[in-house]
Amino acid sequence: MAEKQLFKDQMGSEVIIPHSPMRVISLVPSQTELLFDLGLEDKIAGLTKFCIHPADSVKSKPIIGGTKNFRFDKIDEIQPDLIIGNKEENYESGINQLKKKYPVWMSDIYDLNDSLNMITSIGTIFRVEDKANRLVNSIRTSFDQLPEFKKLTCLYFIWNKPKMVVGKDTFINKMLQKSGFENLISPSRYPELSLEELENLQPQVVLLSSEPFPFKKKHLEEFEELFPKSKILIVDGELFSWYGSRLLKTADYFKQLRAKLDPLF
């Protein structure tokens, strides 16, 4: 019988996991990319339809549904010895159903330290600690080297109809702070705001995320009318919201973004 090990996930639950998992399902796009970047491609037995990176590699893996609508029949066909999910990106009832049959390790990401701890934990579970530690050190160094940016007030939109913005108690808000933005939204999570509420805010900068709603250039005119005094930009949502190995690219992206903006203020 395979040796088991006991881990505590980021939600505080104890999870009994095989000593070296061989059939893992990832329910989170950013954590899927992390598994590939840690050299664990052969152990990935299933992923969601939103797991798009690395593009060439994910094509060969079975799809088990979306992040909030699992195909339990597909998962049962795979018979995973470990499932990796996330508190925010997955749905509680689906996770609870999976826990009845399989070990499920859940991340809970609020800030950069949570992300780095998640990477370290995944490295330990799969016995690739050295790779995980090198990745963590590189990410930490890149953020430590960010300059002290001038504060600019902002709104960060994640959806268009209805218009939804990022609130305070989110990982994206922490990334906004790292990149020198002051989020004008006080409510937590992802509130929906009326046009009147938005017009009263008038931030210096409006950021339209490329995901989950795919804001494009065609949307700029509408927001320019809504915020005539604001600078409006479409930004790479993955680099504000993905908390796995993609963080390696985030700090440099923030520098480039601010290099475009700072001369305007």
C-alpha positions in Angstrom: 0.0 0.0 0.0 1.3 3.5 -0.9 2.6 5.5 1.9 0.4 8.4 3.0 1.2 11.8 4.3 -0.9 14.3 6.2 -1.0 18.0 5.1 -3.0 21.0 6.2 -4.3 23.1 3.3 -4.7 26.9 3.3 -8.3 26.6 4.6 -7.1 24.7 7.7 -8.4 21.3 6.6 -6.2 18.2 7.1 -5.7 16.2 3.9 -4.3 12.7 3.6 -2.3 12.5 0.4 -0.3 9.7 -1.2 3.4 10.2 -0.6 3.9 11.0 -4.3 0.6 11.7 -6.1 0.5 10.3 -9.6 -2.9 11.4 -10.9 -3.7 14.9 -9.9 -6.6 17.1 -11.1 -6.2 20.8 -11.0 -9.4 22.9 -10.7 -7.7 26.3 -11.0 -6.0 27.8 -14.1 -3.1 29.5 -12.3 -2.3 26.4 -10.2 -2.4 24.2 -13.3 0.2 26.4 -14.9 2.3 26.1 -11.7 2.2 22.3 -11.8 3.5 22.4 -15.4 6.3 24.9 -14.4 7.3 22.6 -11.6 7.9 19.8 -14.0 4.8 17.8 -13.0 3.2 17.4 -16.4 3.2 13.6 -16.3 1.2 13.7 -13.1 -1.6 16.0 -14.4 -4.5 13.8 -15.1 -7.2 16.4 -15.6 -7.9 20.2 -15.6 -10.7 22.7 -16.3 -11.6 24.3 -19.7 -10.3 27.5 -18.3 -6.8 26.1 -17.8 -5.2 27.6 -20.9 -1.5 27.8 -19.9 0.9 26.5 -21.1 -1.1 26.5 -24.3 0.7 23.6 -26.1 0.7 21.3 -23.0 -2.8 21.6 -21.7 -4.3 20.4 -25.0 -3.4 16.8 -24.3 -5.1 16.7 -20.9 -8.7 15.6 -20.1 -11.2 18.4 -19.4 -13.3 17.9 -16.3 -15.7 20.8 -16.7 -15.3 24.4 -15.5 -14.1 25.9 -12.3 -17.7 26.2 -11.0 -19.3 23.2 -12.7 -17.4 20.0 -12.4 -18.1 16.9 -14.5 -18.1 14.4 -11.7 -18.4 11.5 -14.2 -15.2 12.6 -15.9 -13.5 12.9 -12.5 -14.6 9.4 -11.5 -13.2 8.0 -14.8 -9.8 9.5 -13.9 -9.8 8.3 -10.2 -7.4 11.0 -9.0 -5.2 10.5 -6.0 -5.2 14.3 -5.4 -7.4 17.2 -6.4 -6.1 20.8 -6.1 -8.7 23.6 -5.8 -9.2 27.2 -4.5 -11.7 28.7 -2.1 -12.7 31.6 -4.4 -12.4 30.1 -7.8 -14.3 26.8 -7.1 -17.8 26.2 -5.6 -18.3 24.9 -2.1 -20.9 22.3 -2.9 -18.8 20.8 -5.7 -15.7 20.7 -3.5 -17.6 19.1 -0.7 -18.9 16.4 -3.0 -15.4 15.7 -4.3 -14.1 15.4 -0.7 -16.3 12.5 -0.1 -14.3 10.4 -2.5 -10.9 12.0 -3.0 -8.2 14.0 -1.2 -8.8 17.7 -2.0 -6.2 20.3 -1.1 -7.5 23.8 -1.2 -5.7 27.1 -1.5 -7.0 30.4 -0.1 -5.1 33.3 -1.6 -5.4 36.9 -0.2 -2.0 38.4 -0.8 1.4 37.7 -2.2 2.6 35.7 0.8 -0.4 33.4 0.5 0.6 32.8 -3.1 4.2 32.0 -2.2 3.1 29.7 0.7 0.8 27.9 -1.8 3.8 27.3 -4.2 5.9 26.1 -1.3 3.2 23.7 -0.2 2.7 22.3 -3.7 6.4 21.8 -3.9 6.4 19.8 -0.7 3.4 17.7 -1.6 5.1 16.6 -4.9 8.6 16.4 -3.5 10.0 19.1 -5.8 10.9 21.5 -3.0 14.0 22.8 -4.7 12.2 23.9 -7.8 9.4 25.5 -5.7 11.9 27.3 -3.5 13.7 28.7 -6.5 10.5 29.9 -8.0 9.4 31.5 -4.7 12.7 33.3 -4.3 12.6 34.7 -7.9 9.1 36.0 -7.4 9.8 37.5 -4.1 13.0 39.2 -5.4 11.1 40.7 -8.4 8.5 42.2 -6.1 11.1 43.4 -3.6 12.8 45.3 -6.5 9.7 47.3 -7.4 10.1 51.0 -7.0 7.9 53.2 -4.8 5.3 54.3 -7.3 3.4 57.5 -7.1 -0.1 56.8 -5.8 -2.8 57.0 -8.5 -6.5 56.5 -7.7 -8.2 53.8 -9.8 -11.1 51.6 -10.6 -10.5 48.0 -11.8 -13.3 46.6 -13.9 -13.8 42.8 -14.2 -17.2 42.8 -15.9 -19.2 45.1 -18.2 -22.9 44.3 -18.0 -23.5 44.6 -15.2 -20.5 46.8 -14.4 -18.5 45.1 -11.7 -15.3 46.3 -10.0 -12.7 44.9 -7.7 -13.2 45.7 -4.0 -10.8 45.7 -1.1 -10.6 42.1 0.2 -9.2 40.6 -2.9 -5.9 39.4 -4.3 -6.3 41.8 -7.2 -6.5 44.7 -4.8 -3.3 43.6 -3.2 -1.7 43.6 -6.7 -3.1 47.1 -7.3 -1.4 48.3 -4.2 1.9 46.7 -5.3 1.7 48.6 -8.6 1.0 51.9 -6.9 -2.8 52.2 -7.3 -5.3 53.3 -4.7 -8.5 51.5 -5.2 -11.5 53.8 -4.7 -13.8 50.9 -4.0 -14.4 50.3 -0.3 -16.8 47.4 -0.3 -15.2 43.9 -0.3 -15.1 41.4 -3.1 -16.6 42.4 -6.4 -19.5 44.8 -6.1 -21.8 45.8 -8.9 -22.1 49.6 -9.2 -24.7 51.8 -10.8 -23.7 54.4 -13.5 -24.5 57.1 -11.0 -22.2 55.6 -8.4 -19.4 55.2 -10.9 -19.7 58.8 -12.3 -19.4 60.1 -8.7 -16.0 58.4 -8.3 -13.9 59.8 -11.1 -10.6 58.1 -10.6 -7.4 59.1 -12.2 -7.1 55.8 -13.9 -9.6 53.2 -15.1 -8.3 49.7 -15.6 -10.3 47.3 -17.8 -9.2 43.7 -17.2 -8.8 41.3 -20.1 -10.5 38.6 -17.9 -12.9 37.3 -16.8 -14.8 39.7 -19.1 -12.7 40.2 -22.2 -12.5 44.0 -22.4 -11.3 45.1 -25.8 -10.5 48.4 -27.6 -14.2 48.6 -28.7 -15.2 49.2 -25.1 -12.9 52.2 -24.6 -15.3 54.8 -26.0 -18.1 53.8 -23.6 -15.8 54.2 -20.6 -14.3 57.5 -21.9 -17.8 58.9 -21.9 -18.4 57.6 -18.4 -15.0 58.9 -17.1 -14.0 61.9 -19.3 -11.2 63.0 -16.9 -9.7 59.5 -16.4 -7.0 57.7 -18.3 -8.4 54.4 -19.4 -6.4 51.3 -20.1 -7.0 47.7 -20.9 -4.7 45.6 -18.7 -3.6 41.9 -18.6 -6.0 40.4 -16.1 -3.8 37.3 -15.7 -0.9 39.4 -14.4 -3.2 41.0 -11.8 -5.1 37.9 -10.7 -3.1 34.7 -11.3 -1.2 33.7 -8.2 1.0 30.8 -9.4 4.2 30.8 -11.5 2.8 33.6 -13.7 3.8 35.9 -10.9 7.3 35.7 -12.3 6.1 38.1 -15.0 4.0 40.4 -12.9 6.5 42.8 -11.4 8.0 43.6 -14.8 4.5 44.1 -16.2 3.7 46.6 -13.4 6.9 48.6 -14.2 5.9 48.7 -17.9 2.3 49.8 -17.0 3.5 52.6 -14.8 6.1 53.7 -17.4 3.1 54.4 -19.7 1.0 56.1 -17.0 3.4 58.2 -14.9 4.3 60.8 -17.6 0.6 61.6 -17.8 0.3 62.7 -14.2 
